[in-house]
């Protein structure tokens, strides 16, 4: 929501200062791209502890289970 308010305020300030419509569109595209990248970076840092917890949980579960051995039964065909 904050990003949308930023873009609208940016658009209005450019209109007030007398910038051309092409300049306004270019500035809006650049500002939107920067705000999108900043939002993704903030979201990554916000979710980083949960991602690290998930990686640690998978690592611990795989360490407890040990390596898997391939199962060869009658129902599996080997083509070699």
N, C-alpha and C positions, 0 to 999 in steps of 0.2 A: 504494500500500500504506500509505503514511504517513497518507493521508486516512482510510482505513478504521480505522486504529488510533486516530486522533483522535476519530472519531465514536463508537467503542465506549467509549473512555475518558470522553468527554463524557457519554454515556448513563449509565455507571456512577456517575460523580460526582454527577449529578443525582439518581439513585436514592438514593444514600447521604445526601444532604442533605435528602431528604424532599420534593422537588418533585412535584407531581401528574403523572399520566400525560399529561394534555393539555398541560401545560407542557413536559414532556419531548419530546413529539412535535413541538410547535411549535419548541422550541429545536433539535432535530435537523434539522428542515427548514431553518431559517435557517442553521445551521452548515454543512449540506451544500451549500446554495446558495453561501455565501461561499467554502467550500473549492473548489467547482467553478469559480467565477469566478477565484479566485486561481490555480488550476492552469492554466486557459486563458491567463491573463495571462503566467504563467511560461513556458508552452509557446510563446506568441507571441514573447517575447523570446529564447527559445532558438533558434527557427527563423528569426528575423529576418535574420541574415547570409546564410542560404541563399536566402531569398526575394529579398533584394536582389541576390544573385549571379544568380539566374534572370532577374530583370528586366533587369539589365545585359546579360546574354547575349542576350536577345531584342532589346534595343535595338540592340546592336552588329550582330547578324545582319540586322535590318531595314535598318540604315543601309548595310550593305555591298551588299545586294540592290537597294536603290533602290525607288521606288514601283512597284506592280504596275499594269499596264494591263489593262482588261477585255478578254476574248477574245470576239469575236463570230464564230462559225463557222456553217456550214450546219446543224449539229445543235442550235444554240441558237435558240429562238424568242423574238422580242421582241413583246410584246403592248402596243403603244402606237401 
